[in-house]
């Protein structure tokens, strides 16, 4: 493929156009938070966490962070790194953080930050459009929520077999904790299914139906590890919980992809 053909294949957006927050994750405790992308370079990534964001977290030196955004550097796709500098800026009421990215995963959708050019690159090869990439991401997100439900059922069955619970205690735990989580996952999955159908009915208007705040609420976790701290010492329960957290991380990546696609329509 010639360089000119490659240029036509990719829609490109300057990093200065990125004015919407993404979702990241502190890997040590799976704590999600919103952040603004400030700058990218071969030396790392700069982000900020303003006080006005709906979902905030204070980060510290050496925290490992998954930004859940693909950054293409020297042929590698990186998403995870450690905090190498942080400072609170009282005038702007925001924490500014510098990250050194060290590892990641292959880009799934062909939507990524190209560090050398400081641009968002969106692969429109193979007759793809922003709308059909969006539809695929939403469809995948529905499947991920369904996966969360499957793991929840396994977790519920596992807790029912634990000798530490009386039948009465397990019933209360299932109804008040697992049942509430299950209903919230189902509600968020229904929201995504409705969004997918709206995009199918009116493909060209898919981005007009996208409310990023509602989407963020649907993509964020329904299960918080603090509710299961006592069970985390058990290896089997821990495996189920971490599997759910892995799916949630993939949902964050999907949300961030949709934000980048949305920026591409502005």
C-alpha distance (Angstrom), angle and dihedral (degrees) to the residues before:
residue distance angle dihedral
X1 . . .
X2 3.80 . .
X3 3.80 121.9 .
X4 3.82 90.2 -112.8
X5 3.80 91.8 53.0
X6 3.80 90.3 47.4
X7 3.81 89.7 51.6
X8 3.81 90.9 53.2
X9 3.81 91.5 49.0
X10 3.79 94.3 59.5
X11 3.78 127.3 63.8
X12 3.81 106.3 -146.6
X13 3.81 130.4 -158.1
X14 3.78 126.7 -175.2
X15 3.79 115.4 -116.0
X16 3.81 88.1 -120.4
X17 3.82 87.3 72.5
X18 3.81 90.9 64.6
X19 3.79 102.6 101.9
X20 3.82 100.2 142.7
X21 3.82 128.1 86.5
X22 3.79 125.5 -107.5
X23 3.82 130.0 -155.3
X24 3.80 120.5 -112.5
X25 3.79 134.0 175.8
X26 3.80 136.5 -139.0
X27 3.79 102.1 -134.4
X28 3.83 98.5 -150.9
X29 3.81 94.4 67.3
X30 3.84 103.2 8.4
X31 3.82 89.9 -115.2
X32 3.83 110.6 164.1
X33 3.80 124.8 -150.1
X34 3.78 139.8 168.2
X35 3.78 121.9 -112.1
X36 3.78 141.7 176.2
X37 3.79 120.1 -127.1
X38 3.82 109.5 -125.8
X39 3.80 106.6 172.0
X40 3.78 143.9 -19.8
X41 3.79 130.5 -151.7
X42 3.77 140.0 152.4
X43 3.81 85.6 -90.9
X44 3.79 94.1 60.5
X45 3.79 144.9 -81.5
X46 3.78 129.9 -59.7
X47 3.80 120.3 -150.2
X48 3.78 136.2 170.6
X49 3.80 132.8 -150.3
X50 3.83 108.0 -154.7
X51 3.78 120.2 -162.4
X52 3.82 91.1 -119.4
X53 3.83 94.3 67.5
X54 3.79 114.8 109.1
X55 3.83 94.6 -134.1
X56 3.82 113.3 39.9
X57 3.79 136.6 168.5
X58 3.81 131.9 -179.3
X59 3.79 109.7 -124.3
X60 3.80 126.3 -155.4
X61 3.78 137.9 -156.4
X62 3.82 113.9 -71.3
X63 3.82 93.7 13.7
X64 3.80 108.5 146.4
X65 3.79 110.6 -128.5
X66 3.79 132.0 -168.1
X67 3.80 106.8 -154.4
X68 3.83 90.9 -171.2
X69 3.80 89.1 -141.5
X70 3.82 121.6 108.7
X71 3.81 114.2 -121.5
X72 3.80 114.2 -169.1
X73 3.82 110.4 -145.3
X74 3.81 125.1 166.1
X75 3.81 92.3 -24.4
X76 3.82 93.3 -47.6
X77 3.80 127.4 108.4
X78 3.79 109.6 -140.5
X79 3.80 129.6 -175.7
X80 3.83 106.2 153.5
X81 3.78 129.7 68.6
X82 3.79 146.7 139.5
X83 3.79 131.0 -97.9
X84 3.81 107.8 -104.5
X85 3.80 97.3 170.8
X86 3.77 136.0 14.1
X87 3.78 134.4 173.2
X88 3.78 136.6 171.1
X89 3.80 113.9 -128.2
X90 3.82 106.5 -157.8
X91 3.80 94.7 -171.5
X92 3.80 92.3 59.6
X93 3.81 93.5 29.5
X94 3.77 92.9 -130.5
X95 3.78 141.0 115.1
X96 3.81 113.7 -125.4
X97 3.78 117.2 -153.7
X98 3.77 135.7 -171.9
X99 3.80 118.7 -153.5
X100 3.78 131.0 -165.6
X101 3.81 106.0 -149.8
X102 3.79 115.0 -142.9
X103 3.80 109.8 162.3
X104 3.77 144.5 10.5
X105 3.77 146.0 142.7
X106 3.83 138.3 -89.0
X107 3.79 115.8 -74.5
X108 3.82 107.8 -105.2
X109 3.79 104.3 -166.6
X110 3.79 105.3 30.7
X111 3.82 91.6 -109.9
X112 3.80 113.5 121.0
X113 3.80 148.0 131.3
X114 3.77 113.0 -97.3
X115 3.80 104.6 -149.7
X116 3.82 98.1 -162.3
X117 3.81 93.5 56.0
X118 3.84 95.0 31.0
X119 3.80 89.1 -131.6
X120 3.77 140.5 123.6
X121 3.81 106.8 -115.7
X122 3.81 119.2 -157.1
X123 3.80 115.9 -171.0
X124 3.81 108.3 -134.6
X125 3.80 94.6 171.9
X126 3.79 121.4 128.3
X127 3.83 93.5 40.0
X128 3.80 91.5 -64.4
X129 3.80 121.8 156.6
X130 3.79 131.9 -167.3
X131 3.80 87.6 -106.4
X132 3.81 96.9 55.5
X133 3.82 91.7 44.5
X134 3.82 87.7 52.8
X135 3.80 90.8 49.7
X136 3.80 91.8 52.0
X137 3.82 92.4 49.2
X138 3.81 91.8 50.2
X139 3.82 91.3 47.7
X140 3.82 90.7 50.7
X141 3.81 89.6 48.7
X142 3.81 91.4 55.4
X143 3.82 88.7 52.9
X144 3.81 91.2 49.2
X145 3.82 91.2 52.7
X146 3.79 88.4 49.4
X147 3.80 88.0 53.0
X148 3.80 89.8 53.6
X149 3.82 88.9 54.4
X150 3.81 91.4 51.5
X151 3.81 92.4 51.9
X152 3.81 89.9 46.6
X153 3.81 89.8 55.8
X154 3.81 89.9 50.8
X155 3.80 90.2 48.0
X156 3.80 91.9 49.6
X157 3.81 91.6 49.9
X158 3.80 90.4 47.9
X159 3.81 93.4 52.1
X160 3.81 89.7 48.6
X161 3.81 89.0 61.0
X162 3.79 95.8 49.4
X163 3.79 111.3 111.3
X164 3.80 90.5 -145.4
X165 3.82 91.7 76.2
X166 3.79 126.8 72.1
X167 3.83 113.9 -144.4
X168 3.80 88.9 -104.7
X169 3.82 93.1 50.7
X170 3.78 92.5 47.6
X171 3.83 91.8 48.8
X172 3.81 90.6 52.4
X173 3.82 91.5 46.2
X174 3.79 92.2 48.8
X175 3.80 94.4 47.8
X176 3.80 100.2 41.4
X177 3.82 101.1 34.7
X178 3.80 113.9 16.8
X179 3.80 93.7 32.2
X180 3.80 92.3 52.8
X181 3.81 91.7 48.2
X182 3.81 90.8 47.9
X183 3.81 92.0 52.4
X184 3.79 92.7 49.0
X185 3.80 92.2 49.7
X186 3.81 90.1 49.8
X187 3.81 91.3 48.5
X188 3.80 91.7 51.4
X189 3.79 91.4 45.7
X190 3.82 89.9 52.4
X191 3.80 89.4 51.6
X192 3.82 90.3 53.8
X193 3.81 91.8 45.8
X194 3.81 89.7 52.2
X195 3.80 90.2 48.6
X196 3.80 90.6 49.8
X197 3.80 91.6 51.3
X198 3.81 91.0 48.9
X199 3.81 89.4 53.5
X200 3.81 90.4 48.8
X201 3.81 92.4 49.3
X202 3.81 94.4 47.7
X203 3.82 109.0 17.1
X204 3.80 95.0 174.6
X205 3.81 91.0 51.5
X206 3.81 95.5 48.3
X207 3.79 94.6 111.4
X208 3.81 91.5 46.7
X209 3.82 88.8 62.7
X210 3.81 92.5 49.4
X211 3.81 113.7 107.2
X212 3.81 103.5 -176.0
X213 3.80 94.4 -161.1
X214 3.81 92.7 53.0
X215 3.79 89.0 43.5
X216 3.82 91.4 52.1
X217 3.80 91.2 52.7
X218 3.81 90.3 50.0
X219 3.81 93.4 49.1
X220 3.81 98.9 44.8
X221 3.84 121.0 94.1
X222 3.78 123.3 -74.9
X223 3.81 92.0 -170.3
X224 3.81 122.6 65.2
X225 3.76 119.5 -163.4
X226 3.81 93.5 -139.9
X227 3.81 87.5 74.7
X228 3.81 90.1 59.0
X229 3.81 103.1 37.8
X230 3.81 92.2 119.7
X231 3.80 91.1 53.3
X232 3.79 95.4 47.6
X233 3.79 90.4 82.2
X234 3.79 87.9 66.2
X235 3.80 110.5 85.0
X236 3.80 96.9 -144.7
X237 3.81 95.0 48.2
X238 3.80 89.4 45.9
X239 3.82 91.2 53.9
X240 3.81 92.2 53.2
X241 3.80 92.6 46.9
X242 3.78 93.4 48.1
X243 3.81 90.6 48.3
X244 3.80 88.4 55.8
X245 3.81 90.3 48.2
X246 3.80 89.7 51.7
X247 3.81 90.4 55.0
X248 3.80 90.3 47.5
X249 3.80 89.6 53.5
X250 3.79 90.1 53.7
X251 3.80 88.1 51.9
X252 3.81 89.4 54.6
X253 3.81 88.7 53.0
X254 3.80 89.8 50.5
X255 3.81 91.6 49.2
X256 3.80 90.9 51.3
X257 3.80 90.1 48.8
X258 3.79 89.7 53.6
X259 3.81 90.3 49.7
X260 3.81 90.0 53.6
X261 3.80 91.1 47.9
X262 3.81 90.0 48.6
X263 3.82 90.3 51.8
X264 3.82 86.4 52.8
X265 3.82 89.3 63.4
X266 3.81 96.9 49.9
